[in-house]
Amino acid sequence: MVFKFLRNLSKTGKFAIFNMEVSQEFPVSTKHSAGGIRMTSTELTGYAVISFIVVLWCYFKWKQRPFERVASKMTGPPSYPIIGSGFEFIGTPQQVMDSVFKLFNGYEPRRLWLTSYFFVTISKPEDLQIILNSSKALDKSQFYNFFKNTVGEGLFSAPVHKWRKHRRLITPVFNANLLDQFFPVFNEKNRILIENLKKELGKTQPFDLLDYIMKINLDIICQTAMGYNLDSQSNNESEFTEALTKVSELDSMRIYKPWLYPDVIFSIYRKFMGLQNIYKMLHKLPNQVIL
């Protein structure tokens, strides 16, 4: 820090300038007065941030009151601030699935919190019938948006106003005469499934039956809906089948990992895992068939 002094020497009529350098450093802080209490700018900023968080938390709790009243009447896994019951879904996909079965078998009806989202899970057919017959339960949750990259905005993920229109258009197509035309396709694909399952006979190692079921369903859908014979049951190196398997695992995993909910973070995660082009690979075949 440099101080400069300018002094008038009256006798000589000249000015003299003195330079003095000070090497010692002093902390500089700006003081503000608030109600007689002096605080630095850093302290004011900290108090402002804390106050904002408290107000935001109070607003959040106020908005959650109806759900918390319902949740208090049900049993379920413990819930923690911000993450909810997220600890129940930490581990490998197999461990997560085991936790889900264990969790759902222990409570009836069941409550579940994932971050700020409240879920009620049911397993009784009579309860499910009430929900399916209710016009108030047509709106889909935000989690369906996670699958839009995979299936687009069709019957599975479309909002109610679009879903109603599409359903009216598609319903007349599913009649008995049309379905009878698909039976040769069903029989052919089932024959291939049986031949593939015979290869597992005599083996002592367990196998995943879902792999076979997914392939036959995929073949039937492509053959009947698009007129394209994918034949994934006979072709074990199908790029489309591999992409669909990875995308299904990726979208399902995103549901129980709250830190992947924001699209930006999910996009970064895909790039980190080398899956940034996985959706393009998945859509390549349908685009070729349609176009």
C-alpha positions as CSV (number, residue, x, y, z in Angstrom):
1,M,0.0,0.0,0.0
2,V,1.5,3.4,-1.0
3,F,0.7,6.7,0.7
4,K,1.5,10.0,-1.1
5,F,1.7,13.3,0.8
6,L,1.7,16.7,-1.0
7,R,2.8,19.6,1.1
8,N,3.2,23.3,0.2
9,L,6.5,24.7,1.3
10,S,5.5,28.3,1.8
11,K,9.1,29.7,2.0
12,T,10.2,28.3,-1.3
13,G,6.9,28.5,-3.1
14,K,7.4,24.9,-4.2
15,F,5.7,21.7,-3.5
16,A,7.3,18.7,-1.9
17,I,6.0,15.2,-2.5
18,F,6.8,12.5,0.0
19,N,6.3,8.8,-0.9
20,M,6.0,6.2,1.8
21,E,5.5,2.5,1.1
22,V,3.9,0.3,3.7
23,S,4.4,-3.5,3.2
24,Q,2.2,-4.7,6.0
25,E,-1.2,-6.0,4.8
26,F,-4.4,-5.4,6.8
27,P,-7.7,-7.3,6.3
28,V,-10.3,-5.2,4.7
29,S,-14.0,-5.7,5.4
30,T,-17.1,-3.6,4.9
31,K,-19.2,-3.1,7.9
32,H,-23.0,-2.7,7.7
33,S,-25.3,-1.7,10.5
34,A,-28.5,-3.7,10.9
35,G,-30.6,-2.7,13.9
36,G,-27.5,-1.5,15.8
37,I,-25.6,-4.7,15.0
38,R,-22.5,-4.4,12.8
39,M,-22.0,-7.3,10.3
40,T,-19.7,-7.9,7.4
41,S,-20.9,-8.4,3.9
42,T,-20.1,-12.1,4.2
43,E,-22.2,-12.5,7.3
44,L,-25.1,-10.7,5.7
45,T,-24.9,-12.9,2.7
46,G,-24.8,-16.0,4.9
47,Y,-27.8,-15.0,6.9
48,A,-29.7,-14.2,3.7
49,V,-29.0,-17.6,2.2
50,I,-30.0,-19.4,5.5
51,S,-33.2,-17.3,5.7
52,F,-34.0,-18.2,2.1
53,I,-33.5,-21.9,2.7
54,V,-35.7,-21.8,5.9
55,V,-38.5,-20.0,4.0
56,L,-38.2,-22.4,1.1
57,W,-38.3,-25.4,3.5
58,C,-41.4,-24.0,5.3
59,Y,-43.2,-23.4,2.0
60,F,-42.3,-27.0,0.9
61,K,-43.6,-28.5,4.2
62,W,-46.8,-26.4,3.8
63,K,-47.4,-27.7,0.3
64,Q,-46.8,-31.3,1.5
65,R,-49.3,-31.2,4.3
66,P,-52.1,-33.1,2.5
67,F,-49.7,-35.9,1.5
68,E,-48.1,-36.1,5.0
69,R,-51.5,-36.4,6.6
70,V,-52.3,-39.4,4.3
71,A,-48.8,-40.9,4.8
72,S,-49.1,-40.7,8.6
73,K,-52.0,-43.2,8.4
74,M,-49.9,-45.8,6.5
75,T,-46.9,-47.9,7.3
76,G,-43.8,-47.9,5.2
77,P,-40.0,-47.5,5.2
78,P,-38.4,-44.6,7.1
79,S,-38.2,-41.3,5.3
80,Y,-35.4,-38.7,5.6
81,P,-35.2,-35.1,4.5
82,I,-34.5,-34.4,0.8
83,I,-33.8,-38.1,-0.1
84,G,-37.0,-39.6,1.3
85,S,-36.6,-43.4,1.4
86,G,-33.8,-43.4,-1.1
87,F,-31.5,-45.4,1.1
88,E,-33.7,-48.4,0.4
89,F,-32.6,-48.4,-3.2
90,I,-28.9,-48.3,-2.9
91,G,-27.0,-51.2,-4.4
92,T,-26.9,-53.3,-7.6
93,P,-30.0,-53.8,-9.7
94,Q,-30.5,-57.2,-8.1
95,Q,-30.1,-55.8,-4.6
96,V,-32.6,-53.0,-5.4
97,M,-35.1,-55.6,-6.7
98,D,-34.7,-57.7,-3.6
99,S,-35.3,-54.6,-1.4
100,V,-38.4,-53.8,-3.4
101,F,-39.9,-57.2,-2.9
102,K,-39.0,-57.2,0.8
103,L,-40.4,-53.7,1.2
104,F,-43.7,-54.3,-0.5
105,N,-44.3,-57.6,1.2
106,G,-44.0,-56.0,4.6
107,Y,-46.7,-53.4,4.5
108,E,-50.3,-53.0,3.2
109,P,-51.1,-50.5,2.0
110,R,-47.7,-49.0,1.6
111,R,-46.3,-45.5,1.6
112,L,-43.1,-44.5,-0.1
113,W,-41.2,-41.2,-0.4
114,L,-38.7,-40.5,-3.1
115,T,-37.3,-37.0,-2.6
116,S,-40.5,-34.9,-2.5
117,Y,-42.7,-37.4,-4.4
118,F,-45.2,-39.4,-2.4
119,F,-46.3,-42.9,-3.5
120,V,-48.9,-45.3,-2.4
121,T,-48.4,-48.9,-3.6
122,I,-51.2,-51.5,-3.6
123,S,-51.4,-55.2,-4.4
124,K,-55.0,-56.1,-3.7
125,P,-57.0,-56.6,-6.9
126,E,-60.1,-54.8,-5.4
127,D,-58.0,-51.7,-4.6
128,L,-56.5,-51.8,-8.1
129,Q,-60.0,-52.0,-9.6
130,I,-61.1,-48.8,-7.9
131,I,-58.1,-46.9,-9.2
132,L,-58.4,-48.2,-12.8
133,N,-62.1,-47.3,-12.9
134,S,-61.6,-43.8,-11.5
135,S,-61.5,-40.9,-14.0
136,K,-59.4,-38.9,-11.4
137,A,-56.5,-41.3,-11.7
138,L,-55.7,-40.8,-15.4
139,D,-53.0,-38.3,-15.0
140,K,-49.5,-39.8,-15.1
141,S,-46.8,-39.0,-12.7
142,Q,-43.7,-37.1,-13.6
143,F,-41.7,-40.4,-13.7
144,Y,-43.4,-41.2,-17.0
145,N,-41.4,-38.4,-18.5
146,F,-38.2,-40.4,-17.9
147,F,-39.4,-42.8,-20.6
148,K,-40.2,-40.2,-23.3
149,N,-36.7,-40.5,-24.7
150,T,-37.4,-44.2,-25.3
151,V,-41.0,-44.4,-26.4
152,G,-41.8,-40.8,-27.2
153,E,-45.1,-39.3,-26.3
154,G,-47.5,-42.1,-27.1
155,L,-50.2,-44.0,-25.1
156,F,-47.7,-44.9,-22.4
157,S,-46.4,-41.5,-21.6
158,A,-48.7,-39.0,-23.2
159,P,-50.8,-36.5,-21.0
160,V,-54.5,-37.1,-20.6
161,H,-55.7,-34.8,-23.4
162,K,-53.5,-36.6,-26.0
163,W,-54.0,-40.0,-24.5
164,R,-57.8,-39.8,-24.9
165,K,-57.6,-38.9,-28.6
166,H,-55.1,-41.6,-29.4
167,R,-57.1,-44.2,-27.5
168,R,-60.3,-43.4,-29.5
169,L,-58.4,-43.8,-32.7
170,I,-56.7,-47.1,-31.8
171,T,-59.5,-48.9,-29.9
172,P,-61.5,-49.9,-33.1
173,V,-58.4,-51.6,-34.5
174,F,-58.3,-54.2,-31.7
175,N,-61.2,-56.3,-32.9
176,A,-61.5,-60.1,-33.0
177,N,-61.1,-60.3,-36.8
178,L,-57.9,-58.4,-36.8
179,L,-56.4,-60.4,-33.9
180,D,-57.2,-63.7,-35.6
181,Q,-54.9,-62.6,-38.4
182,F,-52.0,-62.4,-35.9
183,F,-52.3,-66.0,-34.7
184,P,-49.8,-67.4,-37.3
185,V,-47.3,-64.8,-36.0
186,F,-47.9,-65.8,-32.4
187,N,-47.5,-69.5,-33.2
188,E,-44.3,-69.0,-35.2
189,K,-42.6,-66.8,-32.5
190,N,-43.7,-69.2,-29.7
191,R,-42.2,-72.1,-31.6
192,I,-38.8,-70.3,-31.7
193,L,-39.1,-69.5,-28.0
194,I,-39.7,-73.2,-27.1
195,E,-36.7,-74.2,-29.2
196,N,-34.5,-71.7,-27.4
197,L,-35.7,-72.8,-24.0
198,K,-34.9,-76.4,-24.8
199,K,-31.2,-75.4,-25.0
200,E,-31.4,-74.6,-21.3
201,L,-32.4,-78.2,-20.4
202,G,-29.9,-80.2,-18.4
203,K,-27.9,-77.1,-17.4
204,T,-27.2,-76.6,-13.7
205,Q,-26.7,-72.8,-14.0
206,P,-29.7,-70.6,-13.5
207,F,-30.8,-68.4,-16.4
208,D,-32.9,-65.2,-16.7
209,L,-36.2,-66.1,-18.3
210,L,-36.9,-62.4,-18.8
211,D,-34.3,-62.3,-21.6
212,Y,-36.3,-64.8,-23.6
213,I,-39.7,-63.2,-22.8
214,M,-38.5,-59.7,-23.9
215,K,-37.2,-61.0,-27.2
216,I,-40.4,-62.8,-28.2
217,N,-42.5,-59.8,-27.2
218,L,-40.3,-57.6,-29.3
219,D,-40.5,-59.9,-32.3
220,I,-44.3,-60.1,-32.0
221,I,-44.8,-56.3,-31.7
222,C,-42.5,-55.5,-34.7
223,Q,-44.1,-58.2,-36.8
224,T,-47.7,-57.3,-36.0
225,A,-47.5,-53.5,-35.6
226,M,-44.8,-52.5,-38.1
227,G,-44.8,-55.5,-40.5
228,Y,-41.1,-56.0,-39.8
229,N,-39.5,-59.3,-38.9
230,L,-36.9,-58.4,-36.4
231,D,-36.2,-62.0,-35.5
232,S,-34.3,-61.1,-32.3
233,Q,-34.8,-64.6,-30.9
234,S,-32.6,-66.1,-33.6
235,N,-30.2,-63.1,-33.9
236,N,-28.3,-62.7,-30.6
237,E,-26.2,-59.8,-31.8
238,S,-29.1,-57.4,-32.7
239,E,-28.0,-53.8,-32.2
240,F,-31.6,-52.8,-31.6
241,T,-32.2,-55.5,-28.9
242,E,-29.0,-54.6,-27.1
243,A,-29.9,-50.9,-27.2
244,L,-33.4,-51.6,-25.9
245,T,-32.0,-53.7,-23.0
246,K,-29.6,-50.9,-21.9
247,V,-32.2,-48.2,-22.3
248,S,-34.7,-50.2,-20.2
249,E,-32.1,-50.6,-17.4
250,L,-31.1,-47.0,-17.6
251,D,-34.6,-45.6,-17.4
252,S,-35.6,-47.9,-14.6
253,M,-32.5,-47.1,-12.6
254,R,-33.2,-43.4,-12.9
255,I,-36.5,-43.8,-10.9
256,Y,-34.8,-44.9,-7.7
257,K,-31.8,-42.6,-8.0
258,P,-33.1,-39.1,-7.2
259,W,-29.8,-37.4,-8.2
260,L,-30.4,-38.4,-11.8
261,Y,-33.9,-36.7,-12.0
262,P,-32.6,-33.4,-13.5
263,D,-32.2,-33.9,-17.3
264,V,-28.9,-32.0,-17.3
265,I,-27.3,-34.4,-14.7
266,F,-28.8,-37.4,-16.4
267,S,-27.3,-36.3,-19.7
268,I,-23.9,-35.9,-18.1
269,Y,-24.2,-39.3,-16.5
270,R,-24.9,-40.9,-19.9
271,K,-21.8,-39.3,-21.3
272,F,-19.8,-40.5,-18.4
273,M,-21.0,-44.1,-18.9
274,G,-20.4,-43.9,-22.6
275,L,-24.2,-44.1,-23.4
276,Q,-24.7,-40.7,-24.9
277,N,-25.8,-42.2,-28.3
278,I,-27.9,-45.0,-26.8
279,Y,-31.2,-43.4,-27.7
280,K,-30.1,-42.8,-31.3
281,M,-29.2,-46.5,-31.6
282,L,-32.6,-47.4,-30.3
283,H,-34.5,-45.2,-32.7
284,K,-32.5,-46.1,-35.7
285,L,-34.5,-49.3,-36.6
286,P,-38.0,-47.8,-36.1
287,N,-37.0,-44.8,-38.2
288,Q,-35.8,-47.0,-41.0
289,V,-39.0,-49.1,-40.9
290,I,-41.3,-46.0,-40.9
291,L,-39.4,-43.9,-43.4
